[in-house]
Amino acid sequence: MSVAILDARQWQQTVDLRTGRKIEAESPVVDMVRGLLSRHPFPGDCEPGSNTWVVDTALDLVDKYDPSFAFLTLARQYYCSRYTVMTAQERRDMIAEAFAEADRFARESGFLTILVGTGGMTKALTPIDLSTLDGLGVSSNWSARYAGLYGLSDRDREALAAEPRLERVASRDEVLALFGGGSEDGKRLPEYLAVSKEGYHFKNTSLRRLIMIPSRNIHIPVSADVGAIDSVTDIRGRVLSLLADRKVALVVLEGVGREDFMAPHTVCRNGEGWYCYEPTDAWYLALTSGHHCIFEHNGGYCYFKDDNENKHYPFSGYFTEMPTGTIGLDYPGRSISVGNRSMFMHVATGCDICCECFARNLYNQGCMAVLFRQDKA
Amino acid sequence: MQCPYCERRCRLENGSYGFCRMYEAVDGEIRERFPDKWCSYDVSRVESVPFYHAYPGSRSLVIGTASCNFDCRYCSNAYIAKEDPAGMQDVMVDIKPDNMIQLARKYGCHNIVFNINEPTVSLPSLQRLSAAAKAAGLPMGCLTNGYTTPEAAEQLGDIFSFLNISLKGLSPDFCRRYLGIPDSEPVIRTIRQLAKRCHVEVATPVIESENDHELDQMADILADINPEIPWHAFRLLPTHKMTGQKYPNITALNDKLEALRKRLPHIYFHNFIGSEWVDTHCPDCGAVVITRFSLGCGGDKLDQYLADGDRCPSCGRRLNLLGTKVDWNSKEMAL
């Protein structure tokens, strides 16, 4: 059983991650993590201390748990770029602060720290509204450029063909062919995947005005320490190799592209062909599992269909099962993840102890820690 | 001319707008400035709104427009409710009533809920949508601050069959400082008025040391209206002008609420992750009849519906419910 500890500030609840129901759980690791969450209240996604919270919490966890692998996400600059108007200099300063925090972690922990940027950002242009289709258009909060289309009429096809803000409308078969899938792999793919041109985005469920969105990031930057690397899916293998003889941290810098990267770096492909990732569940799983997972995780699936009362993992967003084959689950040594990108920490990393902000749409409810393993010596 | 919709009763002259900036006087008529313009449409669980006693487990199409007639210091949707609505039109979508009904159907929704901003600022659009929804057999619900004229409250009752009305505070001092209104009497009047003809739940954001001392008096008011009214006490989430304020102490607030549960059996305490006080108990025998998960800002969720239709499975007592359990996927359309 995986234990989740919810911390709403001055008040904690312990639940079974799968059922979501309250449990009595007592162990040295549970006690240690309860104390950790109490000591580090999350300041909020866009607050100045957001990335500092990640590093402070991670260093505390390194001290108490002594892991060999750490996964960190620093996302403040992504949230702020997405929702607040900043000058180019303000944005550069914020990115520099994220690099400084990553450097602080490396310095104080002694871990070899591999940095990965999720890609640059660009100004958000007018949203594309799919509500006028006869068929159904599905776009999610965090995927700007991709939307799923279902039940298109002839009129819809004509309208989409005439829409100048679209880069392409790819059929399910085209997506399957691009990623080498068979027909049995397409159950969670939309009938068509609409892709907007850079800067444009689909009207989605976010109520906040978007200021910047991910660019069309065909390539993303990675620390030069990993050597030449071809694809985002190759990073995991390189990290596991490095872990053979030293402690390693993989640090994700959200919203940071090649042009913003403030450390020696190389670049790698960030998808396949015309498909390039945004910083979504699909990207995280490509990074941590070493495989493209867009058949299951894409911006166009009707996630809400799964959301009945029989769905497990109520504190894991739209995930109905915990992904397998993630780096934390496969690495035999002790592992931790800490980040301010909420549930992606536990669903995508599978580390022994995952600590994340419980903030949704910037509403700061506190923190959550998930304990997948307590039995590693 | 005087705006007839909210209790502010703003004077609208040619070229001027009232507090909410959503209505104008044109040729001797009060008109909406942005009819059929919506800020969002999305699928949600009805428990997330929150409605705990209306169509449990159902799938709602949640919608909103722009602006509000309150000025809450802790507004959680200030980027919609407090922005100039004219400046938001580039990101609003124009959806006519029939198209909105089609959207609800395509998304497999069982009802439509207006919950992002205040419905009173968009009543004509909602009246048109309601006519289409009634024709399609889709119930409509809303979250409202209840600060309406009696006439507009009647219109709310015509449009919506289920409402969650916020009783945010009682004292004039609190109302002025935290909500930007002179007093709460119109809100209480609206709750009384609508509870007679619609399903009503009540929500109260609780601010430690500011309005928690009013909970006892609020309980008296609600018990007088309907002792079985579902009452949602929200732990304040410090946002907007209250960012930086400390989070209220959960244990201390629940201790106060626990004493009130003897008078009002359906008091819930949530708006934070993992709350233990989101289940429904039979008022007579105390049996658990509905369990839920509290996900805070992520929205609450039905866990188990243990009632036998609308009755307690243990003692058979009828429960205060609008509709009974709805299967989440029961209106899925084949597209």
Interface residues (C-beta under 8 A of the other chain):
Chain A: L6 A8 R9 Q10 W11 Q12 Q13 V15 G20 R21 K22 G44 T126 P127 D129 S131 T132 G135 L136 Y150 G151 K203 T205 L207 R208 R209 F304 K305 D307 N308 E309 P314 F315 G317 F358 A359 R360 N361 Y363 N364 Q365 G366 M368
Chain B: C39 S40 Y41 D42 V43 R45 G57 R59 G64 S76 N77 Y79 I80 M88 D90 V91 V93 I95 N99 L103 K106 Y107 G108 I116 R235 L237 T239 T243 Y247 N249 I250 T251 F272 I273 G274 S275 E276 F293 L295 G296 C297 G298 K301 L302 D303 Q304 Y305 D327 W328 N329 E332 L335
